[in-house]
């Protein structure tokens, strides 16, 4: 009988999901528009060590990660409605 393989250590973190409540823009750290968001799209907020400087009226993150090439940037908080906090493991 063989020994069971040791389980790999999983790298997990919490991530907050928001739903976009109205069409808007995505801005980079320099204030340049890098994309647009549509109402109903999911926005995944990022809180990581290399997070760009906080802005009081915006959250930084990625729009709908399942869409290839989704831009990462700032979206106005007033256009976002909190959905849930989920655990993401690599």
C-alpha positions in Angstrom: 0.0 0.0 0.0 1.5 3.4 -1.0 1.6 6.4 1.3 -0.9 9.1 0.5 0.6 12.2 -1.1 0.9 15.2 1.2 -1.6 17.9 0.4 -0.3 21.0 -1.3 -0.4 24.2 0.7 -3.1 26.4 -0.7 -2.7 30.1 -1.0 -6.1 31.6 -0.2 -7.3 35.2 0.2 -10.6 36.9 0.6 -11.9 39.0 -2.3 -14.9 41.3 -2.3 -17.3 41.2 -5.3 -19.5 44.0 -6.4 -22.1 44.4 -9.1 -21.8 47.5 -11.3 -25.1 49.5 -11.0 -24.6 51.9 -13.9 -22.4 52.3 -17.0 -19.0 53.9 -16.1 -15.3 54.1 -16.8 -12.2 52.3 -15.6 -9.3 54.6 -14.8 -5.6 53.7 -14.2 -3.4 55.0 -11.4 -2.4 58.0 -13.6 -6.0 59.0 -14.3 -6.2 57.7 -17.8 -9.3 55.9 -19.0 -8.4 52.3 -19.7 -11.9 50.8 -20.2 -15.6 50.9 -19.6 -17.9 48.9 -17.3 -21.5 48.0 -18.1 -24.4 47.8 -15.7 -24.7 44.3 -14.2 -21.0 43.4 -14.6 -19.1 41.9 -11.7 -16.2 43.9 -10.2 -13.6 42.2 -8.1 -11.9 44.5 -5.6 -8.2 44.0 -5.0 -6.6 44.7 -1.7 -3.0 43.6 -2.1 0.4 44.8 -0.8 1.2 46.6 -4.1 -2.2 48.2 -4.3 -2.0 51.6 -5.9 -2.6 54.6 -3.7 -6.1 54.6 -2.2 -8.7 57.0 -3.6 -11.7 57.8 -1.3 -14.4 57.7 -4.0 -13.1 54.7 -6.0 -12.2 51.0 -5.6 -9.3 49.3 -7.4 -9.9 46.0 -9.0 -10.8 43.9 -12.1 -14.0 43.8 -14.0 -15.4 40.4 -14.6 -12.3 38.2 -14.5 -13.8 35.6 -16.9 -13.6 38.2 -19.7 -10.2 37.8 -21.4 -8.2 41.0 -21.2 -10.3 42.7 -18.6 -8.7 46.0 -17.6 -7.6 46.5 -14.0 -8.2 50.0 -12.5 -10.4 52.3 -10.5 -14.2 52.3 -10.6 -16.3 54.9 -8.8 -17.7 53.4 -5.5 -21.1 54.9 -6.2 -21.4 52.7 -9.3 -20.8 49.5 -7.2 -23.1 47.4 -5.0 -21.6 44.9 -2.6 -22.5 41.3 -3.5 -20.3 39.0 -1.3 -16.9 38.2 0.1 -15.5 35.0 -1.4 -12.4 33.0 -0.7 -10.1 32.6 -3.7 -7.4 29.9 -3.6 -4.6 29.2 -5.9 
